[in-house]
Amino acid sequence: MPMIQHLAPVNLVISSGEPAGIGPEVSSAAALTFLREQPDARITLLGDASVCKLPEVSDAILTRLMIEPIQLSVPVIAGQLNPANAQYVLNMLNAGIDGCLDGRFDALVTAPLQKSVINDAGVAIATLFTGHTEYLAQRCGVDHVVMMLCAILPTGFLSLQKDAHLRVALATTHLPLKDVPATLNQAYILETIQIVNQDLRNRFGIAKPIIRVAGLNPHAGESGYLGREEIELITPAIELAKGLGINVSGPYPGDTMFDAKALEHVDVFIAMYHDQGLAPFKFATFGGGVNVTLGLPIIRTSVDHGTALDIAGKGVADSGSMLEAIRLAYQLALNARKTHQ
């Protein structure tokens, strides 16, 4: 009789985010819901015991949910930001990243933080903190990562005949709009396409991803009359990617790229800048999307919303996006195990 192999539980870690926001409460609520769904998972919740509180749950669940204490600098008042706790937020993030890098955890899930608070804390913490994505890249020693948002659109939405995956990746992320054109170049766009293609294959299990790339200018430059980035940068990068065997097309005008019919066969849309991609994404999915960082040596997912200071501590925050982020982190961790078998 063949031996039955029992795989080790998937170990997830959650950084509970800005302590004055909804991060701690949605993290604990979503973690408990997920552990009831998946008996072969464990979750470590990072944060101070005063904000990471758990309701009464069964002993069986508690054996798979650990709180790893990270000490606050000063007490927290829900909804009131305090730069004194900026280092606390980074300490949680560092603990999660380092635990994934050393193999203790299989994936990192992050609750929202407040970028302004970290920057207000001064250069001793960060000269300029532009977001989780950029900080993760720096901490992991990676020059180029890609931010991608994912959601499942249900049957009937936009007349879809079946559920469809909407994935939107960004060539640039948290930049002033005036800085986007200078940031883009042919090599950078090509590398973005390669990172997206590789992670969709290796982590999402899509054998031959179908990729659409947006132009930068209105009407994708209108043959050069509204800008030449499409002619000089984006199209050459797409052609080079095709030469590498990547199934990619474009550049498409940003206002028509997200065609409802395309949702049935396109695996990912690559936008040139933040709002070009995330405005249509959040219009269709707000509260149900998941943020994934591609190109890292670790798996990282996150919610698609902010700290919601106005409702923090009131017990009304929706943990749906955090739950989806945990579910996706778990699935990506399983896919990674299959890839490395």
Secondary structure, DSSP 8 states (H G I E B T S, - for coil): ---------EEEEEE---TTSSHHHHHHHHHHHHHHH-TTEEEEEEE-TTT----S--HHHHTTEEEEE---SS--BTTB--GGGHHHHHHHHHHHHHHHHTTS-SEEEE----HHHHHHT-TTT-S----HHHHHHHHHT-S--EEEEEEEE-TTGGG-SS-EEEEEEESS-S--GGGHHHH--HHHHHHHHHHHHHHHHHTT--SS-EEEEE-SSGGGGGGGTT-SHIIIIIHHHHHHHHHTT-EEEEEE-TTTSS-GGGGGT--EEEESSHHHHHHHHHHHHTTS-EEEEES-SS-EEEESS---GGGTTTT----HHHHHHHHHHHHHHHHHHHHT-
